[in-house]
Amino acid sequence: MAHLYDLIIIGSGPAGLGAAIYAQRARLDTLVIEKAMVSGGQVLTTYEVDNYPGLPGISGYDLGLKLREHADKLGAQFAEDEVERVEDGGPGAPKRVICAGETYEARALILATGAVHRKLGIPGEEELAGMGVSYCATCDGAFFRNKTAAVIGGGDVAVEDAIFLARMCSKVYLIHRRDALRAAKSLQESLMALDNVEILWDSVAESIEGSGQVERLQISNVKTGEKRKLELQGVFIAVGITPESRAFEGLAEMDHGYIKAGEDGITSAPGIFAAGDVRTKQLRQIITAAADGANAVTSAERYLTEH
Ligand SMILES: Cc1cc2nc3c(=O)[nH]c(=O)nc-3n(C[C@H](O)[C@H](O)[C@H](O)COP(=O)(O)OP(=O)(O)OC[C@H]3O[C@@H](n4cnc5c(N)ncnc54)[C@H](O)[C@@H]3O)c2cc1C
């Protein structure tokens, strides 16, 4: 029979590691399962983090390592494995976590598997990621003060990003493949009122160019075929985020793939908590992910005491 943990945390990004730190201090018998070889989650791919309190300008990779070191120092146990599905025995009963390698059991679970930003898959995108190519205006916008940037996308996030960037950039292009935006009308009105934003309709990004830093964006008009090169320093890609929740389908209520949970991490399934980017929330950042981890452990402790 598998060892029955008090708590299994799935994912070791800021939410999972924040939870691991709090769970160790709460003396819960905890296992963290992470599919990647290195802990840290999306933070690892972040060139520079300038909005995490107390650590201005730290490289994402270093922050990821520091979070893991902290959890290790407190004695957290880790397993490198990919969770494929979870079987829930119901309130008070063990939950089985079925992985590619092994099956684990716990009395409570924290789902902290994060999310993945969709990529465009165009030349230059990967090479210049963190060197002018960004998937997060809230994270990186401040690096583009008085510079020119483009936002690619047409939904709420793209329009919000363009409005946010227009406050600091000298010029912002919004590049959208159609002739109308999908974003909420109120957002569109705010966008249209800005005189440093230019919307390039019916346009797609073809390649991002620059040596060591973004310098140009090649776009093409899908109706006329006309090509144009924009001189700029930043390209913000806002074409969607996919929550990593496939392994949990049918386990708890979801909204567009995000696990429905409030700040306390409580989901529709008793004893199963959600933390970080994978849950429904307003702001997906390191600070809110780490805070979610702490809150989810507090809720898990309460659940374990009651059951
Ligand atoms: C390029 C980029 C730059 C960013 N810059 C900043 C910034 O400057 N400041 C800021 O505050 N935020 C930034 N963010 C956002 C921030 O990184 C996220 O909000 C944060 O990492 C979310 O933490 P999380 O723990 O919820 O999820 P994640 O960081 O996504 O971690 C989830 C973990 O779960 C693991 N996992 C997923 N599925 C499974 C499975 N089935 N089995 C086992 N393990 C699994 C993943 O491998 C991963 O390690 C940035 C994001 C990106 C992509």
The ligand as an SDF file (V2000), in Angstrom:
LIG
                    3D

 53 58  0  0  0  0  0  0  0  0999 V2000
    8.0890   35.0490  -19.5170 C   0  0  0  0  0  0  0  0  0  0  0  0
    7.3720   35.3090  -18.2090 C   0  0  0  0  0  0  0  0  0  0  0  0
    7.7610   36.3780  -17.4160 C   0  0  0  0  0  0  0  0  0  0  0  0
    7.1330   36.6220  -16.1960 C   0  0  0  0  0  0  0  0  0  0  0  0
    7.5860   37.6590  -15.4290 N   0  0  0  0  0  0  0  0  0  0  0  0
    7.0300   37.8670  -14.2220 C   0  0  0  0  0  0  0  0  0  0  0  0
    7.5100   38.9330  -13.3900 C   0  0  0  0  0  0  0  0  0  0  0  0
    8.4390   39.6460  -13.7350 O   0  0  0  0  0  0  0  0  0  0  0  0
    6.8900   39.1050  -12.2000 N   0  0  0  0  0  0  0  0  0  0  0  0
    5.8350   38.3280  -11.7820 C   0  0  0  0  0  0  0  0  0  0  0  0
    5.3510   38.5340  -10.6860 O   0  0  0  0  0  0  0  0  0  0  0  0
    5.3590   37.3440  -12.5670 N   0  0  0  0  0  0  0  0  0  0  0  0
    5.9230   37.0940  -13.7590 C   0  0  0  0  0  0  0  0  0  0  0  0
    5.4330   36.1020  -14.5710 N   0  0  0  0  0  0  0  0  0  0  0  0
    4.2590   35.3210  -14.1030 C   0  0  0  0  0  0  0  0  0  0  0  0
    4.6940   34.3000  -13.0280 C   0  0  0  0  0  0  0  0  0  0  0  0
    5.8290   33.5860  -13.4680 O   0  0  0  0  0  0  0  0  0  0  0  0
    3.5380   33.3450  -12.7250 C   0  0  0  0  0  0  0  0  0  0  0  0
    2.4230   34.0940  -12.3070 O   0  0  0  0  0  0  0  0  0  0  0  0
    3.9150   32.3540  -11.6360 C   0  0  0  0  0  0  0  0  0  0  0  0
    5.0600   31.6040  -12.0080 O   0  0  0  0  0  0  0  0  0  0  0  0
    2.7730   31.3980  -11.3510 C   0  0  0  0  0  0  0  0  0  0  0  0
    3.2130   30.4840  -10.4100 O   0  0  0  0  0  0  0  0  0  0  0  0
    2.5090   29.0520  -10.2630 P   0  0  0  0  0  0  0  0  0  0  0  0
    3.2900   28.3330   -9.2210 O   0  0  0  0  0  0  0  0  0  0  0  0
    1.0760   29.2190  -10.1120 O   0  0  0  0  0  0  0  0  0  0  0  0
    2.7070   28.3240  -11.6740 O   0  0  0  0  0  0  0  0  0  0  0  0
    3.9770   27.9700  -12.5570 P   0  0  0  0  0  0  0  0  0  0  0  0
    5.0770   28.9290  -12.3370 O   0  0  0  0  0  0  0  0  0  0  0  0
    3.4360   27.8100  -13.9270 O   0  0  0  0  0  0  0  0  0  0  0  0
    4.4660   26.5490  -11.9860 O   0  0  0  0  0  0  0  0  0  0  0  0
    3.6990   25.3830  -12.1780 C   0  0  0  0  0  0  0  0  0  0  0  0
    4.5910   24.1650  -12.0080 C   0  0  0  0  0  0  0  0  0  0  0  0
    3.7840   22.9960  -12.0900 O   0  0  0  0  0  0  0  0  0  0  0  0
    4.4390   22.0110  -12.8730 C   0  0  0  0  0  0  0  0  0  0  0  0
    3.4260   21.1110  -13.4630 N   0  0  0  0  0  0  0  0  0  0  0  0
    2.4760   21.4540  -14.3850 C   0  0  0  0  0  0  0  0  0  0  0  0
    1.7170   20.3770  -14.6850 N   0  0  0  0  0  0  0  0  0  0  0  0
    2.1990   19.3420  -13.9390 C   0  0  0  0  0  0  0  0  0  0  0  0
    1.8400   17.9680  -13.8110 C   0  0  0  0  0  0  0  0  0  0  0  0
    0.8100   17.4480  -14.5030 N   0  0  0  0  0  0  0  0  0  0  0  0
    2.5520   17.1780  -12.9680 N   0  0  0  0  0  0  0  0  0  0  0  0
    3.5920   17.7000  -12.2370 C   0  0  0  0  0  0  0  0  0  0  0  0
    3.9820   19.0010  -12.3320 N   0  0  0  0  0  0  0  0  0  0  0  0
    3.2930   19.8050  -13.1560 C   0  0  0  0  0  0  0  0  0  0  0  0
    5.1820   22.8290  -13.9270 C   0  0  0  0  0  0  0  0  0  0  0  0
    6.2710   22.0910  -14.4780 O   0  0  0  0  0  0  0  0  0  0  0  0
    5.6540   24.0260  -13.0960 C   0  0  0  0  0  0  0  0  0  0  0  0
    6.9060   23.8110  -12.5210 O   0  0  0  0  0  0  0  0  0  0  0  0
    6.0490   35.8030  -15.7750 C   0  0  0  0  0  0  0  0  0  0  0  0
    5.6440   34.7320  -16.5870 C   0  0  0  0  0  0  0  0  0  0  0  0
    6.2990   34.4710  -17.7770 C   0  0  0  0  0  0  0  0  0  0  0  0
    5.8790   33.2950  -18.6300 C   0  0  0  0  0  0  0  0  0  0  0  0
  1  2  1  0
  2  3  1  0
  2 52  2  0
  3  4  2  0
  4  5  1  0
  4 50  1  0
  5  6  2  0
  6  7  1  0
  6 13  1  0
  7  8  2  0
  7  9  1  0
  9 10  1  0
 10 11  2  0
 10 12  1  0
 12 13  2  0
 13 14  1  0
 14 15  1  0
 14 50  1  0
 15 16  1  0
 16 17  1  0
 16 18  1  0
 18 19  1  0
 18 20  1  0
 20 21  1  0
 20 22  1  0
 22 23  1  0
 23 24  1  0
 24 25  2  0
 24 26  1  0
 24 27  1  0
 27 28  1  0
 28 29  2  0
 28 30  1  0
 28 31  1  0
 31 32  1  0
 32 33  1  0
 33 34  1  0
 33 48  1  0
 34 35  1  0
 35 36  1  0
 35 46  1  0
 36 37  1  0
 36 45  1  0
 37 38  2  0
 38 39  1  0
 39 40  1  0
 39 45  2  0
 40 41  1  0
 40 42  2  0
 42 43  1  0
 43 44  2  0
 44 45  1  0
 46 47  1  0
 46 48  1  0
 48 49  1  0
 50 51  2  0
 51 52  1  0
 52 53  1  0
M  END
$$$$
